[in-house]
Amino acid sequence: MFLKLVPRAEHSRKMAYLSPLLAGVLTLITGGVFFYLQGHDPFFALKTMLYTPISDTYGLAELCVKTTPILLCAIGLAIVFKAQVWNIGAEGQLLIGGLAASALAVNIIEVEAAWAMPAVMLAGIAGGALWALLAAWLKTHFNANEILTTIMFNYIALNLLIFSVHGPLKDPDGYNFPESAMFGDASLLPILVEDTRVHAGILFALLAVVIIWVLLARSFIGFQIKVLGLDASAARLAGFKDKKLVWITMLISGGLAGLAGAGEVAGPIGQLVPQISPGYGYAAIIVAFLGRLHPVGILFASLLMALIYMGGEMAQIELNMPLAITGLFQGMLLFYLLACDVLIGYKIKFPWSGMDTVTSRAEQH
Amino acid sequence: MDIDLITNILYAMIRTGTPLLIVALGEMVCEKSGVLNLGQEGMMLMGAVAGFIATWLTGNLFFGFLMAIVAGVLMSQLFAMIALGLNANQVATGLALTIFGTGLSAFIGSGFVGNPIEGLDVIAIPFLSEIPVIGKMLFAQDLIVYLSFVLFGVIFWFFRSSRTGLIVKAVGENPHAANAIGLPVMRTRYLAVAFGGAMAGLAGGYLSLAYTPLWAENMTSGRGWIALALVVFASWRTERILLGAYLFGLASILHLVAQGLGFAVSPNLLAMLPYIATVLVLVMMSRNQGQSKMYAPISLGKPFHAGT
């Protein structure tokens, strides 16, 4: 190989922060080249995707709306991934959260009391948390790989949702459309900014960021989670209950994803429909990595991911591109990130740079 | 239940199990060399879309399958570059490959959704296909099904009797020892990943060129993931992959069985069955930790640095 990887004596903190930025720049460049090859002006195309959607107040409001579910899912993933538990099931947990919230909401349409909305949210949290706990239970008691089980639960959740909107939750007066009845006003999340769709869900998401931040940075349980992730045998030796930690992290992560689902059906959508998420749960995986599993990093990464979703829609309208361009940009971003992350643990030695292996190791601090 | 129904169910079981068999065989070879590639779904989708577009443009199914394989190999090398070349985390890289492949295939294929093509024809072998019940199932299939039988035989032989098969296993069990006796660890792993990619591409092509035959976004619907579970179910043994693939094939067509028997169950609920079966199988196989550890390649998923 013409490039040589030289291990660093110590992981580079600087690189850990630079890598997402570098990945973003590489994605932009590749995206530009890609637009150029498609016969578009690359600068105009990138501007259309990444600036035009948020160039007015309405756009900024929509950014908040789209950030909410992504942020909720990703912040939960931060905590499971820290424990090295690979919950790939945020998507399914979101769907079940939305389903559970809807199941309650359509039964309390007439209720005008103030408890309706919190109850709907709690139903969503409970649904998502239980769905995640199922995978946690299979992992701790039967040693079943959580990557595969959570993925399978995503497909099962999607089919359950589709079954429900065609069956038990279908609006009896809905002309046979696969949709639930519209929720009662008391069940809906209040709108925060007039004339926009910004709803109280964003407050829940920001609150979650703060809570998870404190939990990870300041609490004993956060410390245990981090130790478990870094060295499972050390955690066991220290007497930490690793199975309990798996349950707790999955509970939090599933609950937050469930809340995201409840926030979607009781927020911008207002009813249960077959498609309540364009893959927010999967996008949240990218966001969690991009944000370095740190709550603040994840906040910024969620905004970026929401922007990519909006940019994809804008590119569809303005540039006549397929909507799938969103997924393409997401995948590229994650790939570049993984490649750039190599720089955290390694130095790249080019063949034309001389024999400085030893000195470069000594330079590390 | 009459004979015709059983005959047709068995026939459909093989057809449905074939893409699973092909991907799972490829992934097993890859895992035997110590590399866990979770990108099967992404590679399959790329194979499906590349094969479909190539056939749509040229009208040539053979060329379509070739392009499906090429697409699978290219995708697998993207994984290999990052996971093997740059020593990145294999789980994260595999996930990235699936997310990227899902996005890229949807993008490339967006202009081709709903286009019809002439799918792969069934070739009935004279006399043999006339055998009651099993004749149609084994001898009235298309070329790729027959090819999958051959691939199964070759891989079975490869790990049982060939020297190269032994090298692949050595590299997956103990890369350091393999390296010490001069076996090419990295080259073996790159090739194993490429083989896995070719098989995933072929399986994807089978879906879009023979099984359906059409292109739709996300048309693999989790088959790549089911194949990963299948390898665990099979405890990394070739003959059990065959068994597992057809069992899952059967689980996926249970709605046909239900219809045949006159049950009225929601198709959406029946659509969950293969996924539920996968979870159950994983639970059954993983319950005994010692046993599952015994069969898994010891160095599965661990990066290898020569000289450490």
Interface residues (C-beta under 8 A of the other chain):
Chain A: M1 L5 P7 W86 I88 L138 F142 N143 A144 N145 I147 L148 T149 I151 M152 F153 Y155 I156 N159 L160 I162 F163 H166 G167 Y282 I285 I286 F289 P322 L323 A324 I325 T326 G327 L328 F329 Q330 G331 M332 L334 F335 L338 A339 D341 V342 G345 Y346
Chain B: L38 L78 I82 G85 L86 N87 A88 N89 V91 A92 T93 L95 A96 L97 I99 F100 G101 T102 G103 L104 A106 F107 S110 G111 E217 S221 G222 W225 I226 L228 A229 V232 S266 N268 L269 A271 M272 Y275 I276 T278 V279 L282 V283 S286 R287 Q289 S292 H305
